Amino acid sequence: MGKNQWVVPRGNQWAVKGAGNHRATKLFDKKQDAIDYGIDIAKNQNSEFISQKRNGQIDLKNSYGHDPRNIKG
């Protein structure tokens, strides 16, 4: 399982970074482009994806790893 991927504001841009990393993997001008890129990484690494608003609040969170819950349907 890889590092959780975060989309965070960075100045006037949006950064995609792995959890615990200080440097961004990549910067984007549009938040949706950063989200799409971050989700692709999270899917490839079987990890979590988390996106923040400009004020730091989490606005999107998805798991692309092994979900331990047993949900039918």
CHARMM internal coordinates of N, CA and C (Angstrom, degrees):
IC EDIT
DIST 1 N 1 CA 1.4543
DIST 1 CA 1 C 1.5208
ANGL 1 N 1 CA 1 C 108.97
DIST 1 C 2 N 1.3235
ANGL 1 CA 1 C 2 N 116.90
DIHE 1 N 1 CA 1 C 2 N 129.49
DIST 2 N 2 CA 1.4577
ANGL 1 C 2 N 2 CA 122.54
DIHE 1 CA 1 C 2 N 2 CA -177.60
DIST 2 CA 2 C 1.5149
ANGL 2 N 2 CA 2 C 112.67
DIHE 1 C 2 N 2 CA 2 C -84.35
DIST 2 C 3 N 1.3177
ANGL 2 CA 2 C 3 N 114.57
DIHE 2 N 2 CA 2 C 3 N -173.69
DIST 3 N 3 CA 1.4631
ANGL 2 C 3 N 3 CA 120.92
DIHE 2 CA 2 C 3 N 3 CA 179.26
DIST 3 CA 3 C 1.5228
ANGL 3 N 3 CA 3 C 109.86
DIHE 2 C 3 N 3 CA 3 C -74.76
DIST 3 C 4 N 1.3216
ANGL 3 CA 3 C 4 N 115.36
DIHE 3 N 3 CA 3 C 4 N 144.61
DIST 4 N 4 CA 1.4540
ANGL 3 C 4 N 4 CA 119.93
DIHE 3 CA 3 C 4 N 4 CA 173.25
DIST 4 CA 4 C 1.5198
ANGL 4 N 4 CA 4 C 108.71
DIHE 3 C 4 N 4 CA 4 C -61.97
DIST 4 C 5 N 1.3238
ANGL 4 CA 4 C 5 N 116.71
DIHE 4 N 4 CA 4 C 5 N 143.07
DIST 5 N 5 CA 1.4599
ANGL 4 C 5 N 5 CA 122.02
DIHE 4 CA 4 C 5 N 5 CA -178.31
DIST 5 CA 5 C 1.5211
ANGL 5 N 5 CA 5 C 110.09
DIHE 4 C 5 N 5 CA 5 C -105.07
DIST 5 C 6 N 1.3115
ANGL 5 CA 5 C 6 N 115.60
DIHE 5 N 5 CA 5 C 6 N 131.95
DIST 6 N 6 CA 1.4567
ANGL 5 C 6 N 6 CA 122.58
DIHE 5 CA 5 C 6 N 6 CA -177.88
DIST 6 CA 6 C 1.5182
ANGL 6 N 6 CA 6 C 110.53
DIHE 5 C 6 N 6 CA 6 C -117.54
DIST 6 C 7 N 1.3356
ANGL 6 CA 6 C 7 N 116.79
DIHE 6 N 6 CA 6 C 7 N 141.36
DIST 7 N 7 CA 1.4537
ANGL 6 C 7 N 7 CA 122.86
DIHE 6 CA 6 C 7 N 7 CA 166.33
DIST 7 CA 7 C 1.5172
ANGL 7 N 7 CA 7 C 105.69
DIHE 6 C 7 N 7 CA 7 C -108.51
DIST 7 C 8 N 1.3387
ANGL 7 CA 7 C 8 N 115.30
DIHE 7 N 7 CA 7 C 8 N 120.71
DIST 8 N 8 CA 1.4634
ANGL 7 C 8 N 8 CA 121.26
DIHE 7 CA 7 C 8 N 8 CA -175.54
DIST 8 CA 8 C 1.5197
ANGL 8 N 8 CA 8 C 109.38
DIHE 7 C 8 N 8 CA 8 C -133.41
DIST 8 C 9 N 1.3474
ANGL 8 CA 8 C 9 N 116.78
DIHE 8 N 8 CA 8 C 9 N 150.05
DIST 9 N 9 CA 1.4639
ANGL 8 C 9 N 9 CA 118.95
DIHE 8 CA 8 C 9 N 9 CA 176.20
DIST 9 CA 9 C 1.5274
ANGL 9 N 9 CA 9 C 110.37
DIHE 8 C 9 N 9 CA 9 C -69.15
DIST 9 C 10 N 1.3133
ANGL 9 CA 9 C 10 N 115.74
DIHE 9 N 9 CA 9 C 10 N 140.73
DIST 10 N 10 CA 1.4652
ANGL 9 C 10 N 10 CA 121.70
DIHE 9 CA 9 C 10 N 10 CA 177.87
DIST 10 CA 10 C 1.5232
ANGL 10 N 10 CA 10 C 106.57
DIHE 9 C 10 N 10 CA 10 C -139.96
DIST 10 C 11 N 1.3328
ANGL 10 CA 10 C 11 N 117.21
DIHE 10 N 10 CA 10 C 11 N 92.62
DIST 11 N 11 CA 1.4633
ANGL 10 C 11 N 11 CA 120.38
DIHE 10 CA 10 C 11 N 11 CA -174.19
DIST 11 CA 11 C 1.5131
ANGL 11 N 11 CA 11 C 109.57
DIHE 10 C 11 N 11 CA 11 C 65.66
DIST 11 C 12 N 1.3243
ANGL 11 CA 11 C 12 N 115.59
DIHE 11 N 11 CA 11 C 12 N -126.70
DIST 12 N 12 CA 1.4670
ANGL 11 C 12 N 12 CA 120.60
DIHE 11 CA 11 C 12 N 12 CA 177.98
DIST 12 CA 12 C 1.5183
ANGL 12 N 12 CA 12 C 112.16
DIHE 11 C 12 N 12 CA 12 C -92.89
DIST 12 C 13 N 1.3258
ANGL 12 CA 12 C 13 N 117.11
DIHE 12 N 12 CA 12 C 13 N 7.01
DIST 13 N 13 CA 1.4532
ANGL 12 C 13 N 13 CA 121.51
DIHE 12 CA 12 C 13 N 13 CA -177.58
DIST 13 CA 13 C 1.5272
ANGL 13 N 13 CA 13 C 110.49
DIHE 12 C 13 N 13 CA 13 C -117.43
DIST 13 C 14 N 1.3296
ANGL 13 CA 13 C 14 N 114.61
DIHE 13 N 13 CA 13 C 14 N -179.09
DIST 14 N 14 CA 1.4580
ANGL 13 C 14 N 14 CA 122.87
DIHE 13 CA 13 C 14 N 14 CA 177.50
DIST 14 CA 14 C 1.5111
ANGL 14 N 14 CA 14 C 108.40
DIHE 13 C 14 N 14 CA 14 C -122.71
DIST 14 C 15 N 1.3161
ANGL 14 CA 14 C 15 N 116.40
DIHE 14 N 14 CA 14 C 15 N 130.26
DIST 15 N 15 CA 1.4617
ANGL 14 C 15 N 15 CA 122.16
DIHE 14 CA 14 C 15 N 15 CA -177.94
DIST 15 CA 15 C 1.5153
ANGL 15 N 15 CA 15 C 110.61
DIHE 14 C 15 N 15 CA 15 C -107.46
DIST 15 C 16 N 1.3222
ANGL 15 CA 15 C 16 N 115.68
DIHE 15 N 15 CA 15 C 16 N 140.52
DIST 16 N 16 CA 1.4595
ANGL 15 C 16 N 16 CA 122.20
DIHE 15 CA 15 C 16 N 16 CA 169.92
DIST 16 CA 16 C 1.5158
ANGL 16 N 16 CA 16 C 105.79
DIHE 15 C 16 N 16 CA 16 C -105.24
DIST 16 C 17 N 1.3440
ANGL 16 CA 16 C 17 N 116.24
DIHE 16 N 16 CA 16 C 17 N 126.03
DIST 17 N 17 CA 1.4637
ANGL 16 C 17 N 17 CA 119.02
DIHE 16 CA 16 C 17 N 17 CA 179.99
DIST 17 CA 17 C 1.5125
ANGL 17 N 17 CA 17 C 110.55
DIHE 16 C 17 N 17 CA 17 C -145.51
DIST 17 C 18 N 1.3267
ANGL 17 CA 17 C 18 N 115.16
DIHE 17 N 17 CA 17 C 18 N 150.43
DIST 18 N 18 CA 1.4484
ANGL 17 C 18 N 18 CA 121.14
DIHE 17 CA 17 C 18 N 18 CA 175.32
DIST 18 CA 18 C 1.5204
ANGL 18 N 18 CA 18 C 109.85
DIHE 17 C 18 N 18 CA 18 C -77.20
DIST 18 C 19 N 1.3207
ANGL 18 CA 18 C 19 N 117.37
DIHE 18 N 18 CA 18 C 19 N 146.82
DIST 19 N 19 CA 1.4682
ANGL 18 C 19 N 19 CA 121.99
DIHE 18 CA 18 C 19 N 19 CA 179.96
DIST 19 CA 19 C 1.5293
ANGL 19 N 19 CA 19 C 109.66
DIHE 18 C 19 N 19 CA 19 C -54.63
DIST 19 C 20 N 1.3162
ANGL 19 CA 19 C 20 N 115.71
DIHE 19 N 19 CA 19 C 20 N 131.69
DIST 20 N 20 CA 1.4561
ANGL 19 C 20 N 20 CA 121.61
DIHE 19 CA 19 C 20 N 20 CA 178.74
DIST 20 CA 20 C 1.5127
ANGL 20 N 20 CA 20 C 114.40
DIHE 19 C 20 N 20 CA 20 C 87.56
DIST 20 C 21 N 1.3241
ANGL 20 CA 20 C 21 N 117.52
DIHE 20 N 20 CA 20 C 21 N -11.49
DIST 21 N 21 CA 1.4597
ANGL 20 C 21 N 21 CA 120.51
DIHE 20 CA 20 C 21 N 21 CA 178.30
DIST 21 CA 21 C 1.5230
ANGL 21 N 21 CA 21 C 110.00
DIHE 20 C 21 N 21 CA 21 C -84.52
DIST 21 C 22 N 1.3183
ANGL 21 CA 21 C 22 N 116.08
DIHE 21 N 21 CA 21 C 22 N 139.12
DIST 22 N 22 CA 1.4634
ANGL 21 C 22 N 22 CA 120.15
DIHE 21 CA 21 C 22 N 22 CA 176.82
DIST 22 CA 22 C 1.5294
ANGL 22 N 22 CA 22 C 110.70
DIHE 21 C 22 N 22 CA 22 C -86.30
DIST 22 C 23 N 1.3165
ANGL 22 CA 22 C 23 N 116.07
DIHE 22 N 22 CA 22 C 23 N -30.75
DIST 23 N 23 CA 1.4562
ANGL 22 C 23 N 23 CA 120.56
DIHE 22 CA 22 C 23 N 23 CA -179.96
DIST 23 CA 23 C 1.5261
ANGL 23 N 23 CA 23 C 110.68
DIHE 22 C 23 N 23 CA 23 C -92.28
DIST 23 C 24 N 1.3154
ANGL 23 CA 23 C 24 N 114.67
DIHE 23 N 23 CA 23 C 24 N 144.94
DIST 24 N 24 CA 1.4612
ANGL 23 C 24 N 24 CA 120.49
DIHE 23 CA 23 C 24 N 24 CA 176.94
DIST 24 CA 24 C 1.5163
ANGL 24 N 24 CA 24 C 109.83
DIHE 23 C 24 N 24 CA 24 C -75.77
DIST 24 C 25 N 1.3237
ANGL 24 CA 24 C 25 N 115.89
DIHE 24 N 24 CA 24 C 25 N 144.94
DIST 25 N 25 CA 1.4588
ANGL 24 C 25 N 25 CA 121.22
DIHE 24 CA 24 C 25 N 25 CA 172.74
DIST 25 CA 25 C 1.5236
ANGL 25 N 25 CA 25 C 108.92
DIHE 24 C 25 N 25 CA 25 C -69.21
DIST 25 C 26 N 1.3437
ANGL 25 CA 25 C 26 N 115.60
DIHE 25 N 25 CA 25 C 26 N -40.62
DIST 26 N 26 CA 1.4572
ANGL 25 C 26 N 26 CA 120.80
DIHE 25 CA 25 C 26 N 26 CA -179.29
DIST 26 CA 26 C 1.5246
ANGL 26 N 26 CA 26 C 109.03
DIHE 25 C 26 N 26 CA 26 C -161.67
DIST 26 C 27 N 1.3426
ANGL 26 CA 26 C 27 N 117.07
DIHE 26 N 26 CA 26 C 27 N 148.38
DIST 27 N 27 CA 1.4638
ANGL 26 C 27 N 27 CA 122.77
DIHE 26 CA 26 C 27 N 27 CA 177.16
DIST 27 CA 27 C 1.5247
ANGL 27 N 27 CA 27 C 109.96
DIHE 26 C 27 N 27 CA 27 C -109.17
DIST 27 C 28 N 1.3364
ANGL 27 CA 27 C 28 N 115.47
DIHE 27 N 27 CA 27 C 28 N 146.21
DIST 28 N 28 CA 1.4678
ANGL 27 C 28 N 28 CA 121.57
DIHE 27 CA 27 C 28 N 28 CA -179.32
DIST 28 CA 28 C 1.5233
ANGL 28 N 28 CA 28 C 109.69
DIHE 27 C 28 N 28 CA 28 C -134.48
DIST 28 C 29 N 1.3200
ANGL 28 CA 28 C 29 N 115.86
DIHE 28 N 28 CA 28 C 29 N 150.14
DIST 29 N 29 CA 1.4630
ANGL 28 C 29 N 29 CA 120.76
DIHE 28 CA 28 C 29 N 29 CA 174.94
DIST 29 CA 29 C 1.5261
ANGL 29 N 29 CA 29 C 111.36
DIHE 28 C 29 N 29 CA 29 C -80.32
DIST 29 C 30 N 1.3407
ANGL 29 CA 29 C 30 N 116.25
DIHE 29 N 29 CA 29 C 30 N -32.00
DIST 30 N 30 CA 1.4632
ANGL 29 C 30 N 30 CA 121.22
DIHE 29 CA 29 C 30 N 30 CA -178.87
DIST 30 CA 30 C 1.5235
ANGL 30 N 30 CA 30 C 109.95
DIHE 29 C 30 N 30 CA 30 C -108.03
DIST 30 C 31 N 1.3298
ANGL 30 CA 30 C 31 N 116.09
DIHE 30 N 30 CA 30 C 31 N 134.35
DIST 31 N 31 CA 1.4597
ANGL 30 C 31 N 31 CA 120.77
DIHE 30 CA 30 C 31 N 31 CA -178.87
DIST 31 CA 31 C 1.5269
ANGL 31 N 31 CA 31 C 111.45
DIHE 30 C 31 N 31 CA 31 C -62.01
DIST 31 C 32 N 1.3251
ANGL 31 CA 31 C 32 N 118.47
DIHE 31 N 31 CA 31 C 32 N -40.13
DIST 32 N 32 CA 1.4625
ANGL 31 C 32 N 32 CA 120.61
DIHE 31 CA 31 C 32 N 32 CA -178.16
DIST 32 CA 32 C 1.5206
ANGL 32 N 32 CA 32 C 111.24
DIHE 31 C 32 N 32 CA 32 C -62.30
DIST 32 C 33 N 1.3332
ANGL 32 CA 32 C 33 N 117.44
DIHE 32 N 32 CA 32 C 33 N -36.36
DIST 33 N 33 CA 1.4676
ANGL 32 C 33 N 33 CA 119.88
DIHE 32 CA 32 C 33 N 33 CA 177.02
DIST 33 CA 33 C 1.5288
ANGL 33 N 33 CA 33 C 110.64
DIHE 32 C 33 N 33 CA 33 C -64.12
DIST 33 C 34 N 1.3307
ANGL 33 CA 33 C 34 N 116.41
DIHE 33 N 33 CA 33 C 34 N -39.64
DIST 34 N 34 CA 1.4661
ANGL 33 C 34 N 34 CA 120.70
DIHE 33 CA 33 C 34 N 34 CA 177.71
DIST 34 CA 34 C 1.5248
ANGL 34 N 34 CA 34 C 110.75
DIHE 33 C 34 N 34 CA 34 C -66.05
DIST 34 C 35 N 1.3241
ANGL 34 CA 34 C 35 N 117.31
DIHE 34 N 34 CA 34 C 35 N -41.17
DIST 35 N 35 CA 1.4630
ANGL 34 C 35 N 35 CA 121.54
DIHE 34 CA 34 C 35 N 35 CA 178.73
DIST 35 CA 35 C 1.5306
ANGL 35 N 35 CA 35 C 110.26
DIHE 34 C 35 N 35 CA 35 C -61.80
DIST 35 C 36 N 1.3127
ANGL 35 CA 35 C 36 N 116.94
DIHE 35 N 35 CA 35 C 36 N -47.76
DIST 36 N 36 CA 1.4701
ANGL 35 C 36 N 36 CA 120.63
DIHE 35 CA 35 C 36 N 36 CA -179.92
DIST 36 CA 36 C 1.5281
ANGL 36 N 36 CA 36 C 111.01
DIHE 35 C 36 N 36 CA 36 C -58.82
DIST 36 C 37 N 1.3194
ANGL 36 CA 36 C 37 N 116.93
DIHE 36 N 36 CA 36 C 37 N -44.54
DIST 37 N 37 CA 1.4639
ANGL 36 C 37 N 37 CA 122.03
DIHE 36 CA 36 C 37 N 37 CA -179.87
DIST 37 CA 37 C 1.5346
ANGL 37 N 37 CA 37 C 110.75
DIHE 36 C 37 N 37 CA 37 C -64.97
DIST 37 C 38 N 1.3381
ANGL 37 CA 37 C 38 N 116.61
DIHE 37 N 37 CA 37 C 38 N -45.60
DIST 38 N 38 CA 1.4649
ANGL 37 C 38 N 38 CA 121.53
DIHE 37 CA 37 C 38 N 38 CA -179.78
DIST 38 CA 38 C 1.5216
ANGL 38 N 38 CA 38 C 112.79
DIHE 37 C 38 N 38 CA 38 C -63.48
DIST 38 C 39 N 1.3188
ANGL 38 CA 38 C 39 N 116.83
DIHE 38 N 38 CA 38 C 39 N -39.41
DIST 39 N 39 CA 1.4711
ANGL 38 C 39 N 39 CA 121.00
DIHE 38 CA 38 C 39 N 39 CA 178.24
DIST 39 CA 39 C 1.5263
ANGL 39 N 39 CA 39 C 110.16
DIHE 38 C 39 N 39 CA 39 C -64.60
DIST 39 C 40 N 1.3246
ANGL 39 CA 39 C 40 N 117.16
DIHE 39 N 39 CA 39 C 40 N -41.55
DIST 40 N 40 CA 1.4729
ANGL 39 C 40 N 40 CA 119.81
DIHE 39 CA 39 C 40 N 40 CA 177.64
DIST 40 CA 40 C 1.5250
ANGL 40 N 40 CA 40 C 111.17
DIHE 39 C 40 N 40 CA 40 C -58.97
DIST 40 C 41 N 1.3335
ANGL 40 CA 40 C 41 N 116.89
DIHE 40 N 40 CA 40 C 41 N -43.59
DIST 41 N 41 CA 1.4666
ANGL 40 C 41 N 41 CA 120.31
DIHE 40 CA 40 C 41 N 41 CA 178.88
DIST 41 CA 41 C 1.5263
ANGL 41 N 41 CA 41 C 110.21
DIHE 40 C 41 N 41 CA 41 C -64.80
DIST 41 C 42 N 1.3364
ANGL 41 CA 41 C 42 N 117.18
DIHE 41 N 41 CA 41 C 42 N -45.48
DIST 42 N 42 CA 1.4667
ANGL 41 C 42 N 42 CA 121.26
DIHE 41 CA 41 C 42 N 42 CA -179.37
DIST 42 CA 42 C 1.5321
ANGL 42 N 42 CA 42 C 111.03
DIHE 41 C 42 N 42 CA 42 C -60.32
DIST 42 C 43 N 1.3212
ANGL 42 CA 42 C 43 N 116.81
DIHE 42 N 42 CA 42 C 43 N -40.43
DIST 43 N 43 CA 1.4640
ANGL 42 C 43 N 43 CA 120.13
DIHE 42 CA 42 C 43 N 43 CA 178.05
DIST 43 CA 43 C 1.5270
ANGL 43 N 43 CA 43 C 110.74
DIHE 42 C 43 N 43 CA 43 C -64.55
DIST 43 C 44 N 1.3348
ANGL 43 CA 43 C 44 N 117.06
DIHE 43 N 43 CA 43 C 44 N -44.31
DIST 44 N 44 CA 1.4636
ANGL 43 C 44 N 44 CA 121.27
DIHE 43 CA 43 C 44 N 44 CA -179.86
DIST 44 CA 44 C 1.5216
ANGL 44 N 44 CA 44 C 112.41
DIHE 43 C 44 N 44 CA 44 C -64.90
DIST 44 C 45 N 1.3405
ANGL 44 CA 44 C 45 N 117.00
DIHE 44 N 44 CA 44 C 45 N -31.56
DIST 45 N 45 CA 1.4653
ANGL 44 C 45 N 45 CA 121.34
DIHE 44 CA 44 C 45 N 45 CA -177.11
DIST 45 CA 45 C 1.5252
ANGL 45 N 45 CA 45 C 112.89
DIHE 44 C 45 N 45 CA 45 C -99.42
DIST 45 C 46 N 1.3396
ANGL 45 CA 45 C 46 N 117.40
DIHE 45 N 45 CA 45 C 46 N 3.24
DIST 46 N 46 CA 1.4736
ANGL 45 C 46 N 46 CA 121.30
DIHE 45 CA 45 C 46 N 46 CA -177.12
DIST 46 CA 46 C 1.5199
ANGL 46 N 46 CA 46 C 111.29
DIHE 45 C 46 N 46 CA 46 C 51.15
DIST 46 C 47 N 1.3269
ANGL 46 CA 46 C 47 N 115.58
DIHE 46 N 46 CA 46 C 47 N 53.35
DIST 47 N 47 CA 1.4667
ANGL 46 C 47 N 47 CA 120.12
DIHE 46 CA 46 C 47 N 47 CA -176.29
DIST 47 CA 47 C 1.5244
ANGL 47 N 47 CA 47 C 110.57
DIHE 46 C 47 N 47 CA 47 C -128.69
DIST 47 C 48 N 1.3097
ANGL 47 CA 47 C 48 N 115.96
DIHE 47 N 47 CA 47 C 48 N -173.33
DIST 48 N 48 CA 1.4592
ANGL 47 C 48 N 48 CA 122.86
DIHE 47 CA 47 C 48 N 48 CA 179.10
DIST 48 CA 48 C 1.5263
ANGL 48 N 48 CA 48 C 109.64
DIHE 47 C 48 N 48 CA 48 C -88.89
DIST 48 C 49 N 1.3256
ANGL 48 CA 48 C 49 N 115.95
DIHE 48 N 48 CA 48 C 49 N 152.84
DIST 49 N 49 CA 1.4558
ANGL 48 C 49 N 49 CA 122.30
DIHE 48 CA 48 C 49 N 49 CA 173.30
DIST 49 CA 49 C 1.5172
ANGL 49 N 49 CA 49 C 107.87
DIHE 48 C 49 N 49 CA 49 C -122.27
DIST 49 C 50 N 1.3334
ANGL 49 CA 49 C 50 N 116.63
DIHE 49 N 49 CA 49 C 50 N 129.87
DIST 50 N 50 CA 1.4581
ANGL 49 C 50 N 50 CA 122.02
DIHE 49 CA 49 C 50 N 50 CA -179.28
DIST 50 CA 50 C 1.5190
ANGL 50 N 50 CA 50 C 108.67
DIHE 49 C 50 N 50 CA 50 C -132.91
DIST 50 C 51 N 1.3289
ANGL 50 CA 50 C 51 N 116.86
DIHE 50 N 50 CA 50 C 51 N 133.76
DIST 51 N 51 CA 1.4650
ANGL 50 C 51 N 51 CA 122.18
DIHE 50 CA 50 C 51 N 51 CA 178.25
DIST 51 CA 51 C 1.5255
ANGL 51 N 51 CA 51 C 108.86
DIHE 50 C 51 N 51 CA 51 C -122.18
DIST 51 C 52 N 1.3402
ANGL 51 CA 51 C 52 N 115.42
DIHE 51 N 51 CA 51 C 52 N 139.01
DIST 52 N 52 CA 1.4587
ANGL 51 C 52 N 52 CA 121.26
DIHE 51 CA 51 C 52 N 52 CA 178.66
DIST 52 CA 52 C 1.5235
ANGL 52 N 52 CA 52 C 110.95
DIHE 51 C 52 N 52 CA 52 C -110.84
DIST 52 C 53 N 1.3353
ANGL 52 CA 52 C 53 N 114.78
DIHE 52 N 52 CA 52 C 53 N 153.08
DIST 53 N 53 CA 1.4569
ANGL 52 C 53 N 53 CA 121.43
DIHE 52 CA 52 C 53 N 53 CA 170.33
DIST 53 CA 53 C 1.5239
ANGL 53 N 53 CA 53 C 107.81
DIHE 52 C 53 N 53 CA 53 C -80.63
DIST 53 C 54 N 1.3110
ANGL 53 CA 53 C 54 N 117.30
DIHE 53 N 53 CA 53 C 54 N 173.54
DIST 54 N 54 CA 1.4746
ANGL 53 C 54 N 54 CA 121.82
DIHE 53 CA 53 C 54 N 54 CA 177.80
DIST 54 CA 54 C 1.5347
ANGL 54 N 54 CA 54 C 111.85
DIHE 53 C 54 N 54 CA 54 C -60.54
DIST 54 C 55 N 1.3410
ANGL 54 CA 54 C 55 N 117.48
DIHE 54 N 54 CA 54 C 55 N -28.49
DIST 55 N 55 CA 1.4630
ANGL 54 C 55 N 55 CA 120.54
DIHE 54 CA 54 C 55 N 55 CA -179.57
DIST 55 CA 55 C 1.5273
ANGL 55 N 55 CA 55 C 112.91
DIHE 54 C 55 N 55 CA 55 C -86.22
DIST 55 C 56 N 1.3438
ANGL 55 CA 55 C 56 N 117.41
DIHE 55 N 55 CA 55 C 56 N 2.93
DIST 56 N 56 CA 1.4548
ANGL 55 C 56 N 56 CA 121.60
DIHE 55 CA 55 C 56 N 56 CA 177.30
DIST 56 CA 56 C 1.5136
ANGL 56 N 56 CA 56 C 115.55
DIHE 55 C 56 N 56 CA 56 C 94.59
DIST 56 C 57 N 1.3245
ANGL 56 CA 56 C 57 N 117.89
DIHE 56 N 56 CA 56 C 57 N -10.46
DIST 57 N 57 CA 1.4632
ANGL 56 C 57 N 57 CA 120.68
DIHE 56 CA 56 C 57 N 57 CA 178.71
DIST 57 CA 57 C 1.5266
ANGL 57 N 57 CA 57 C 110.14
DIHE 56 C 57 N 57 CA 57 C -72.15
DIST 57 C 58 N 1.3233
ANGL 57 CA 57 C 58 N 115.97
DIHE 57 N 57 CA 57 C 58 N 143.61
DIST 58 N 58 CA 1.4583
ANGL 57 C 58 N 58 CA 121.25
DIHE 57 CA 57 C 58 N 58 CA 176.71
DIST 58 CA 58 C 1.5201
ANGL 58 N 58 CA 58 C 108.71
DIHE 57 C 58 N 58 CA 58 C -75.80
DIST 58 C 59 N 1.3332
ANGL 58 CA 58 C 59 N 116.08
DIHE 58 N 58 CA 58 C 59 N 128.55
DIST 59 N 59 CA 1.4639
ANGL 58 C 59 N 59 CA 119.51
DIHE 58 CA 58 C 59 N 59 CA 179.34
DIST 59 CA 59 C 1.5243
ANGL 59 N 59 CA 59 C 113.01
DIHE 58 C 59 N 59 CA 59 C -117.06
DIST 59 C 60 N 1.3334
ANGL 59 CA 59 C 60 N 117.35
DIHE 59 N 59 CA 59 C 60 N -7.31
DIST 60 N 60 CA 1.4601
ANGL 59 C 60 N 60 CA 120.43
DIHE 59 CA 59 C 60 N 60 CA 179.24
DIST 60 CA 60 C 1.5141
ANGL 60 N 60 CA 60 C 108.51
DIHE 59 C 60 N 60 CA 60 C -156.27
DIST 60 C 61 N 1.3341
ANGL 60 CA 60 C 61 N 115.77
DIHE 60 N 60 CA 60 C 61 N 134.35
DIST 61 N 61 CA 1.4614
ANGL 60 C 61 N 61 CA 120.65
DIHE 60 CA 60 C 61 N 61 CA 178.46
DIST 61 CA 61 C 1.5229
ANGL 61 N 61 CA 61 C 108.31
DIHE 60 C 61 N 61 CA 61 C -148.90
DIST 61 C 62 N 1.3331
ANGL 61 CA 61 C 62 N 115.88
DIHE 61 N 61 CA 61 C 62 N 126.75
DIST 62 N 62 CA 1.4589
ANGL 61 C 62 N 62 CA 121.25
DIHE 61 CA 61 C 62 N 62 CA 179.14
DIST 62 CA 62 C 1.5179
ANGL 62 N 62 CA 62 C 109.98
DIHE 61 C 62 N 62 CA 62 C -139.20
DIST 62 C 63 N 1.3198
ANGL 62 CA 62 C 63 N 115.37
DIHE 62 N 62 CA 62 C 63 N 148.36
DIST 63 N 63 CA 1.4544
ANGL 62 C 63 N 63 CA 121.37
DIHE 62 CA 62 C 63 N 63 CA 177.43
DIST 63 CA 63 C 1.5178
ANGL 63 N 63 CA 63 C 109.12
DIHE 62 C 63 N 63 CA 63 C -104.85
DIST 63 C 64 N 1.3242
ANGL 63 CA 63 C 64 N 115.32
DIHE 63 N 63 CA 63 C 64 N 128.12
DIST 64 N 64 CA 1.4642
ANGL 63 C 64 N 64 CA 120.79
DIHE 63 CA 63 C 64 N 64 CA 175.84
DIST 64 CA 64 C 1.5208
ANGL 64 N 64 CA 64 C 110.17
DIHE 63 C 64 N 64 CA 64 C -118.11
DIST 64 C 65 N 1.3342
ANGL 64 CA 64 C 65 N 115.65
DIHE 64 N 64 CA 64 C 65 N 19.14
DIST 65 N 65 CA 1.4483
ANGL 64 C 65 N 65 CA 121.25
DIHE 64 CA 64 C 65 N 65 CA 179.90
DIST 65 CA 65 C 1.5111
ANGL 65 N 65 CA 65 C 110.68
DIHE 64 C 65 N 65 CA 65 C -107.55
DIST 65 C 66 N 1.2931
ANGL 65 CA 65 C 66 N 115.03
DIHE 65 N 65 CA 65 C 66 N -155.83
DIST 66 N 66 CA 1.4522
ANGL 65 C 66 N 66 CA 121.22
DIHE 65 CA 65 C 66 N 66 CA 178.52
DIST 66 CA 66 C 1.5163
ANGL 66 N 66 CA 66 C 108.86
DIHE 65 C 66 N 66 CA 66 C -82.37
DIST 66 C 67 N 1.3117
ANGL 66 CA 66 C 67 N 116.85
DIHE 66 N 66 CA 66 C 67 N 113.27
DIST 67 N 67 CA 1.4526
ANGL 66 C 67 N 67 CA 122.00
DIHE 66 CA 66 C 67 N 67 CA 179.41
DIST 67 CA 67 C 1.5218
ANGL 67 N 67 CA 67 C 108.48
DIHE 66 C 67 N 67 CA 67 C -87.68
DIST 67 C 68 N 1.3389
ANGL 67 CA 67 C 68 N 117.67
DIHE 67 N 67 CA 67 C 68 N 116.24
DIST 68 N 68 CA 1.4513
ANGL 67 C 68 N 68 CA 119.91
DIHE 67 CA 67 C 68 N 68 CA -175.80
DIST 68 CA 68 C 1.5212
ANGL 68 N 68 CA 68 C 115.00
DIHE 67 C 68 N 68 CA 68 C -71.63
DIST 68 C 69 N 1.3361
ANGL 68 CA 68 C 69 N 116.71
DIHE 68 N 68 CA 68 C 69 N -13.61
DIST 69 N 69 CA 1.4593
ANGL 68 C 69 N 69 CA 119.59
DIHE 68 CA 68 C 69 N 69 CA -178.83
DIST 69 CA 69 C 1.5225
ANGL 69 N 69 CA 69 C 110.61
DIHE 68 C 69 N 69 CA 69 C -74.77
DIST 69 C 70 N 1.3100
ANGL 69 CA 69 C 70 N 115.34
DIHE 69 N 69 CA 69 C 70 N 143.91
DIST 70 N 70 CA 1.4559
ANGL 69 C 70 N 70 CA 121.16
DIHE 69 CA 69 C 70 N 70 CA 178.07
DIST 70 CA 70 C 1.5218
ANGL 70 N 70 CA 70 C 108.04
DIHE 69 C 70 N 70 CA 70 C -102.71
DIST 70 C 71 N 1.3236
ANGL 70 CA 70 C 71 N 115.45
DIHE 70 N 70 CA 70 C 71 N 94.42
DIST 71 N 71 CA 1.4672
ANGL 70 C 71 N 71 CA 121.36
DIHE 70 CA 70 C 71 N 71 CA -177.49
DIST 71 CA 71 C 1.5178
ANGL 71 N 71 CA 71 C 109.05
DIHE 70 C 71 N 71 CA 71 C -108.85
DIST 71 C 72 N 1.3402
ANGL 71 CA 71 C 72 N 115.25
DIHE 71 N 71 CA 71 C 72 N 126.36
DIST 72 N 72 CA 1.4529
ANGL 71 C 72 N 72 CA 120.12
DIHE 71 CA 71 C 72 N 72 CA 178.53
DIST 72 CA 72 C 1.5179
ANGL 72 N 72 CA 72 C 109.45
DIHE 71 C 72 N 72 CA 72 C -87.88
DIST 72 C 73 N 1.3298
ANGL 72 CA 72 C 73 N 114.54
DIHE 72 N 72 CA 72 C 73 N 147.28
DIST 73 N 73 CA 1.4581
ANGL 72 C 73 N 73 CA 118.89
DIHE 72 CA 72 C 73 N 73 CA 172.47
DIST 73 CA 73 C 1.4304
ANGL 73 N 73 CA 73 C 116.16
DIHE 72 C 73 N 73 CA 73 C 107.00
END
COOR INIT
IC SEED 1 N 1 CA 1 C
IC BUILD
